[in-house]
Amino acid sequence: MNAIFFLLPAAVLLGATFAFLFLKAAKDGQFEDLDDPPERILHD
């Protein structure tokens, strides 16, 4: 039972951290152009 009191907040904190980092990366345009770089080698 004591493990739940440690693991539950740790899991929530870890999930919130990854969600924040994903949203920040999406907002900064990290995932904007996923199709062009693999096709660029074919056009050279």
mmCIF file of the N, C-alpha and C atoms, coordinates in Angstrom:
data_MODEL
# 
_entry.id   MODEL 
# 
loop_
_atom_site.group_PDB 
_atom_site.id 
_atom_site.type_symbol 
_atom_site.label_atom_id 
_atom_site.label_alt_id 
_atom_site.label_comp_id 
_atom_site.label_asym_id 
_atom_site.label_entity_id 
_atom_site.label_seq_id 
_atom_site.pdbx_PDB_ins_code 
_atom_site.Cartn_x 
_atom_site.Cartn_y 
_atom_site.Cartn_z 
_atom_site.occupancy 
_atom_site.B_iso_or_equiv 
_atom_site.pdbx_formal_charge 
_atom_site.auth_seq_id 
_atom_site.auth_comp_id 
_atom_site.auth_asym_id 
_atom_site.auth_atom_id 
_atom_site.pdbx_PDB_model_num 
ATOM 1   N N  . MET A 1 1  ? 0.823  -1.195 0.000   1.00 0.00 ? 1  MET A N  1 
ATOM 2   C CA . MET A 1 1  ? 0.000  0.000  0.000   1.00 0.00 ? 1  MET A CA 1 
ATOM 3   C C  . MET A 1 1  ? 0.869  1.262  0.000   1.00 0.00 ? 1  MET A C  1 
ATOM 4   N N  . ASN A 1 2  ? 2.012  1.176  0.672   1.00 0.00 ? 2  ASN A N  1 
ATOM 5   C CA . ASN A 1 2  ? 2.898  2.343  0.693   1.00 0.00 ? 2  ASN A CA 1 
ATOM 6   C C  . ASN A 1 2  ? 3.475  2.640  -0.679  1.00 0.00 ? 2  ASN A C  1 
ATOM 7   N N  . ALA A 1 3  ? 3.612  1.603  -1.504  1.00 0.00 ? 3  ALA A N  1 
ATOM 8   C CA . ALA A 1 3  ? 4.160  1.814  -2.836  1.00 0.00 ? 3  ALA A CA 1 
ATOM 9   C C  . ALA A 1 3  ? 3.223  2.663  -3.690  1.00 0.00 ? 3  ALA A C  1 
ATOM 10  N N  . ILE A 1 4  ? 1.929  2.525  -3.493  1.00 0.00 ? 4  ILE A N  1 
ATOM 11  C CA . ILE A 1 4  ? 0.957  3.303  -4.265  1.00 0.00 ? 4  ILE A CA 1 
ATOM 12  C C  . ILE A 1 4  ? 1.115  4.796  -3.975  1.00 0.00 ? 4  ILE A C  1 
ATOM 13  N N  . PHE A 1 5  ? 1.377  5.127  -2.729  1.00 0.00 ? 5  PHE A N  1 
ATOM 14  C CA . PHE A 1 5  ? 1.530  6.535  -2.362  1.00 0.00 ? 5  PHE A CA 1 
ATOM 15  C C  . PHE A 1 5  ? 2.783  7.150  -2.976  1.00 0.00 ? 5  PHE A C  1 
ATOM 16  N N  . PHE A 1 6  ? 3.745  6.329  -3.345  1.00 0.00 ? 6  PHE A N  1 
ATOM 17  C CA . PHE A 1 6  ? 4.941  6.817  -4.025  1.00 0.00 ? 6  PHE A CA 1 
ATOM 18  C C  . PHE A 1 6  ? 4.795  6.742  -5.545  1.00 0.00 ? 6  PHE A C  1 
ATOM 19  N N  . LEU A 1 7  ? 4.286  5.624  -6.045  1.00 0.00 ? 7  LEU A N  1 
ATOM 20  C CA . LEU A 1 7  ? 4.257  5.402  -7.491  1.00 0.00 ? 7  LEU A CA 1 
ATOM 21  C C  . LEU A 1 7  ? 3.189  6.222  -8.210  1.00 0.00 ? 7  LEU A C  1 
ATOM 22  N N  . LEU A 1 8  ? 2.060  6.425  -7.604  1.00 0.00 ? 8  LEU A N  1 
ATOM 23  C CA . LEU A 1 8  ? 0.992  7.179  -8.265  1.00 0.00 ? 8  LEU A CA 1 
ATOM 24  C C  . LEU A 1 8  ? 1.395  8.626  -8.531  1.00 0.00 ? 8  LEU A C  1 
ATOM 25  N N  . PRO A 1 9  ? 1.888  9.377  -7.554  1.00 0.00 ? 9  PRO A N  1 
ATOM 26  C CA . PRO A 1 9  ? 2.340  10.744 -7.881  1.00 0.00 ? 9  PRO A CA 1 
ATOM 27  C C  . PRO A 1 9  ? 3.524  10.769 -8.840  1.00 0.00 ? 9  PRO A C  1 
ATOM 28  N N  . ALA A 1 10 ? 4.406  9.782  -8.734  1.00 0.00 ? 10 ALA A N  1 
ATOM 29  C CA . ALA A 1 10 ? 5.539  9.732  -9.659  1.00 0.00 ? 10 ALA A CA 1 
ATOM 30  C C  . ALA A 1 10 ? 5.059  9.506  -11.083 1.00 0.00 ? 10 ALA A C  1 
ATOM 31  N N  . ALA A 1 11 ? 4.083  8.620  -11.278 1.00 0.00 ? 11 ALA A N  1 
ATOM 32  C CA . ALA A 1 11 ? 3.550  8.351  -12.614 1.00 0.00 ? 11 ALA A CA 1 
ATOM 33  C C  . ALA A 1 11 ? 2.813  9.572  -13.165 1.00 0.00 ? 11 ALA A C  1 
ATOM 34  N N  . VAL A 1 12 ? 2.052  10.245 -12.334 1.00 0.00 ? 12 VAL A N  1 
ATOM 35  C CA . VAL A 1 12 ? 1.335  11.440 -12.779 1.00 0.00 ? 12 VAL A CA 1 
ATOM 36  C C  . VAL A 1 12 ? 2.323  12.539 -13.145 1.00 0.00 ? 12 VAL A C  1 
ATOM 37  N N  . LEU A 1 13 ? 3.345  12.720 -12.345 1.00 0.00 ? 13 LEU A N  1 
ATOM 38  C CA . LEU A 1 13 ? 4.356  13.737 -12.627 1.00 0.00 ? 13 LEU A CA 1 
ATOM 39  C C  . LEU A 1 13 ? 5.120  13.412 -13.909 1.00 0.00 ? 13 LEU A C  1 
ATOM 40  N N  . LEU A 1 14 ? 5.480  12.164 -14.091 1.00 0.00 ? 14 LEU A N  1 
ATOM 41  C CA . LEU A 1 14 ? 6.188  11.761 -15.298 1.00 0.00 ? 14 LEU A CA 1 
ATOM 42  C C  . LEU A 1 14 ? 5.301  11.930 -16.538 1.00 0.00 ? 14 LEU A C  1 
ATOM 43  N N  . GLY A 1 15 ? 4.043  11.541 -16.442 1.00 0.00 ? 15 GLY A N  1 
ATOM 44  C CA . GLY A 1 15 ? 3.116  11.715 -17.559 1.00 0.00 ? 15 GLY A CA 1 
ATOM 45  C C  . GLY A 1 15 ? 2.895  13.174 -17.899 1.00 0.00 ? 15 GLY A C  1 
ATOM 46  N N  . ALA A 1 16 ? 2.758  14.011 -16.886 1.00 0.00 ? 16 ALA A N  1 
ATOM 47  C CA . ALA A 1 16 ? 2.566  15.443 -17.115 1.00 0.00 ? 16 ALA A CA 1 
ATOM 48  C C  . ALA A 1 16 ? 3.807  16.061 -17.751 1.00 0.00 ? 16 ALA A C  1 
ATOM 49  N N  . THR A 1 17 ? 4.974  15.606 -17.339 1.00 0.00 ? 17 THR A N  1 
ATOM 50  C CA . THR A 1 17 ? 6.215  16.116 -17.923 1.00 0.00 ? 17 THR A CA 1 
ATOM 51  C C  . THR A 1 17 ? 6.308  15.774 -19.403 1.00 0.00 ? 17 THR A C  1 
ATOM 52  N N  . PHE A 1 18 ? 6.025  14.507 -19.745 1.00 0.00 ? 18 PHE A N  1 
ATOM 53  C CA . PHE A 1 18 ? 6.083  14.114 -21.154 1.00 0.00 ? 18 PHE A CA 1 
ATOM 54  C C  . PHE A 1 18 ? 5.000  14.809 -21.975 1.00 0.00 ? 18 PHE A C  1 
ATOM 55  N N  . ALA A 1 19 ? 3.822  14.998 -21.413 1.00 0.00 ? 19 ALA A N  1 
ATOM 56  C CA . ALA A 1 19 ? 2.762  15.709 -22.134 1.00 0.00 ? 19 ALA A CA 1 
ATOM 57  C C  . ALA A 1 19 ? 3.174  17.158 -22.391 1.00 0.00 ? 19 ALA A C  1 
ATOM 58  N N  . PHE A 1 20 ? 3.767  17.794 -21.388 1.00 0.00 ? 20 PHE A N  1 
ATOM 59  C CA . PHE A 1 20 ? 4.229  19.173 -21.550 1.00 0.00 ? 20 PHE A CA 1 
ATOM 60  C C  . PHE A 1 20 ? 5.309  19.268 -22.622 1.00 0.00 ? 20 PHE A C  1 
ATOM 61  N N  . LEU A 1 21 ? 6.271  18.355 -22.591 1.00 0.00 ? 21 LEU A N  1 
ATOM 62  C CA . LEU A 1 21 ? 7.349  18.389 -23.575 1.00 0.00 ? 21 LEU A CA 1 
ATOM 63  C C  . LEU A 1 21 ? 6.839  18.101 -24.985 1.00 0.00 ? 21 LEU A C  1 
ATOM 64  N N  . PHE A 1 22 ? 5.874  17.193 -25.113 1.00 0.00 ? 22 PHE A N  1 
ATOM 65  C CA . PHE A 1 22 ? 5.291  16.916 -26.428 1.00 0.00 ? 22 PHE A CA 1 
ATOM 66  C C  . PHE A 1 22 ? 4.544  18.135 -26.959 1.00 0.00 ? 22 PHE A C  1 
ATOM 67  N N  . LEU A 1 23 ? 3.744  18.768 -26.128 1.00 0.00 ? 23 LEU A N  1 
ATOM 68  C CA . LEU A 1 23 ? 2.999  19.942 -26.579 1.00 0.00 ? 23 LEU A CA 1 
ATOM 69  C C  . LEU A 1 23 ? 3.937  21.097 -26.923 1.00 0.00 ? 23 LEU A C  1 
ATOM 70  N N  . LYS A 1 24 ? 5.013  21.249 -26.167 1.00 0.00 ? 24 LYS A N  1 
ATOM 71  C CA . LYS A 1 24 ? 5.990  22.294 -26.462 1.00 0.00 ? 24 LYS A CA 1 
ATOM 72  C C  . LYS A 1 24 ? 6.670  22.016 -27.800 1.00 0.00 ? 24 LYS A C  1 
ATOM 73  N N  . ALA A 1 25 ? 7.028  20.768 -28.067 1.00 0.00 ? 25 ALA A N  1 
ATOM 74  C CA . ALA A 1 25 ? 7.665  20.424 -29.337 1.00 0.00 ? 25 ALA A CA 1 
ATOM 75  C C  . ALA A 1 25 ? 6.703  20.623 -30.500 1.00 0.00 ? 25 ALA A C  1 
ATOM 76  N N  . ALA A 1 26 ? 5.446  20.274 -30.306 1.00 0.00 ? 26 ALA A N  1 
ATOM 77  C CA . ALA A 1 26 ? 4.450  20.456 -31.367 1.00 0.00 ? 26 ALA A CA 1 
ATOM 78  C C  . ALA A 1 26 ? 4.224  21.941 -31.641 1.00 0.00 ? 26 ALA A C  1 
ATOM 79  N N  . LYS A 1 27 ? 4.232  22.744 -30.592 1.00 0.00 ? 27 LYS A N  1 
ATOM 80  C CA . LYS A 1 27 ? 4.019  24.180 -30.753 1.00 0.00 ? 27 LYS A CA 1 
ATOM 81  C C  . LYS A 1 27 ? 5.206  24.835 -31.454 1.00 0.00 ? 27 LYS A C  1 
ATOM 82  N N  . ASP A 1 28 ? 6.408  24.337 -31.187 1.00 0.00 ? 28 ASP A N  1 
ATOM 83  C CA . ASP A 1 28 ? 7.611  24.910 -31.793 1.00 0.00 ? 28 ASP A CA 1 
ATOM 84  C C  . ASP A 1 28 ? 7.824  24.452 -33.229 1.00 0.00 ? 28 ASP A C  1 
ATOM 85  N N  . GLY A 1 29 ? 6.978  23.552 -33.742 1.00 0.00 ? 29 GLY A N  1 
ATOM 86  C CA . GLY A 1 29 ? 7.077  23.132 -35.131 1.00 0.00 ? 29 GLY A CA 1 
ATOM 87  C C  . GLY A 1 29 ? 7.976  21.938 -35.353 1.00 0.00 ? 29 GLY A C  1 
ATOM 88  N N  . GLN A 1 30 ? 8.213  21.162 -34.344 1.00 0.00 ? 30 GLN A N  1 
ATOM 89  C CA . GLN A 1 30 ? 9.096  20.006 -34.473 1.00 0.00 ? 30 GLN A CA 1 
ATOM 90  C C  . GLN A 1 30 ? 8.539  18.964 -35.443 1.00 0.00 ? 30 GLN A C  1 
ATOM 91  N N  . PHE A 1 31 ? 7.225  18.854 -35.553 1.00 0.00 ? 31 PHE A N  1 
ATOM 92  C CA . PHE A 1 31 ? 6.595  17.809 -36.345 1.00 0.00 ? 31 PHE A CA 1 
ATOM 93  C C  . PHE A 1 31 ? 5.953  18.355 -37.616 1.00 0.00 ? 31 PHE A C  1 
ATOM 94  N N  . GLU A 1 32 ? 6.424  19.482 -38.105 1.00 0.00 ? 32 GLU A N  1 
ATOM 95  C CA . GLU A 1 32 ? 5.769  20.139 -39.233 1.00 0.00 ? 32 GLU A CA 1 
ATOM 96  C C  . GLU A 1 32 ? 5.993  19.417 -40.554 1.00 0.00 ? 32 GLU A C  1 
ATOM 97  N N  . ASP A 1 33 ? 7.216  19.143 -40.928 1.00 0.00 ? 33 ASP A N  1 
ATOM 98  C CA . ASP A 1 33 ? 7.517  18.640 -42.265 1.00 0.00 ? 33 ASP A CA 1 
ATOM 99  C C  . ASP A 1 33 ? 8.104  17.237 -42.169 1.00 0.00 ? 33 ASP A C  1 
ATOM 100 N N  . LEU A 1 34 ? 7.250  16.242 -42.029 1.00 0.00 ? 34 LEU A N  1 
ATOM 101 C CA . LEU A 1 34 ? 7.730  14.879 -41.865 1.00 0.00 ? 34 LEU A CA 1 
ATOM 102 C C  . LEU A 1 34 ? 7.871  14.140 -43.200 1.00 0.00 ? 34 LEU A C  1 
ATOM 103 N N  . ASP A 1 35 ? 7.259  14.634 -44.267 1.00 0.00 ? 35 ASP A N  1 
ATOM 104 C CA . ASP A 1 35 ? 7.270  13.914 -45.542 1.00 0.00 ? 35 ASP A CA 1 
ATOM 105 C C  . ASP A 1 35 ? 8.359  14.387 -46.492 1.00 0.00 ? 35 ASP A C  1 
ATOM 106 N N  . ASP A 1 36 ? 8.737  15.636 -46.419 1.00 0.00 ? 36 ASP A N  1 
ATOM 107 C CA . ASP A 1 36 ? 9.673  16.180 -47.396 1.00 0.00 ? 36 ASP A CA 1 
ATOM 108 C C  . ASP A 1 36 ? 11.101 15.640 -47.255 1.00 0.00 ? 36 ASP A C  1 
ATOM 109 N N  . PRO A 1 37 ? 11.700 15.562 -46.077 1.00 0.00 ? 37 PRO A N  1 
ATOM 110 C CA . PRO A 1 37 ? 13.098 15.092 -46.018 1.00 0.00 ? 37 PRO A CA 1 
ATOM 111 C C  . PRO A 1 37 ? 13.323 13.687 -46.578 1.00 0.00 ? 37 PRO A C  1 
ATOM 112 N N  . PRO A 1 38 ? 12.452 12.703 -46.359 1.00 0.00 ? 38 PRO A N  1 
ATOM 113 C CA . PRO A 1 38 ? 12.714 11.400 -47.000 1.00 0.00 ? 38 PRO A CA 1 
ATOM 114 C C  . PRO A 1 38 ? 12.584 11.443 -48.517 1.00 0.00 ? 38 PRO A C  1 
ATOM 115 N N  . GLU A 1 39 ? 11.749 12.330 -49.042 1.00 0.00 ? 39 GLU A N  1 
ATOM 116 C CA . GLU A 1 39 ? 11.578 12.413 -50.480 1.00 0.00 ? 39 GLU A CA 1 
ATOM 117 C C  . GLU A 1 39 ? 12.648 13.290 -51.139 1.00 0.00 ? 39 GLU A C  1 
ATOM 118 N N  . ARG A 1 40 ? 13.314 14.117 -50.363 1.00 0.00 ? 40 ARG A N  1 
ATOM 119 C CA . ARG A 1 40 ? 14.313 15.017 -50.923 1.00 0.00 ? 40 ARG A CA 1 
ATOM 120 C C  . ARG A 1 40 ? 15.469 14.244 -51.565 1.00 0.00 ? 40 ARG A C  1 
ATOM 121 N N  . ILE A 1 41 ? 15.823 13.110 -51.004 1.00 0.00 ? 41 ILE A N  1 
ATOM 122 C CA . ILE A 1 41 ? 16.923 12.333 -51.564 1.00 0.00 ? 41 ILE A CA 1 
ATOM 123 C C  . ILE A 1 41 ? 16.565 11.787 -52.955 1.00 0.00 ? 41 ILE A C  1 
ATOM 124 N N  . LEU A 1 42 ? 15.282 11.592 -53.223 1.00 0.00 ? 42 LEU A N  1 
ATOM 125 C CA . LEU A 1 42 ? 14.865 11.075 -54.532 1.00 0.00 ? 42 LEU A CA 1 
ATOM 126 C C  . LEU A 1 42 ? 14.947 12.150 -55.621 1.00 0.00 ? 42 LEU A C  1 
ATOM 127 N N  . HIS A 1 43 ? 14.879 13.420 -55.221 1.00 0.00 ? 43 HIS A N  1 
ATOM 128 C CA . HIS A 1 43 ? 14.889 14.508 -56.189 1.00 0.00 ? 43 HIS A CA 1 
ATOM 129 C C  . HIS A 1 43 ? 16.297 14.975 -56.541 1.00 0.00 ? 43 HIS A C  1 
ATOM 130 N N  . ASP A 1 44 ? 17.298 14.518 -55.807 1.00 0.00 ? 44 ASP A N  1 
ATOM 131 C CA . ASP A 1 44 ? 18.682 14.943 -56.070 1.00 0.00 ? 44 ASP A CA 1 
ATOM 132 C C  . ASP A 1 44 ? 19.259 14.278 -57.303 1.00 0.00 ? 44 ASP A C  1 
# 
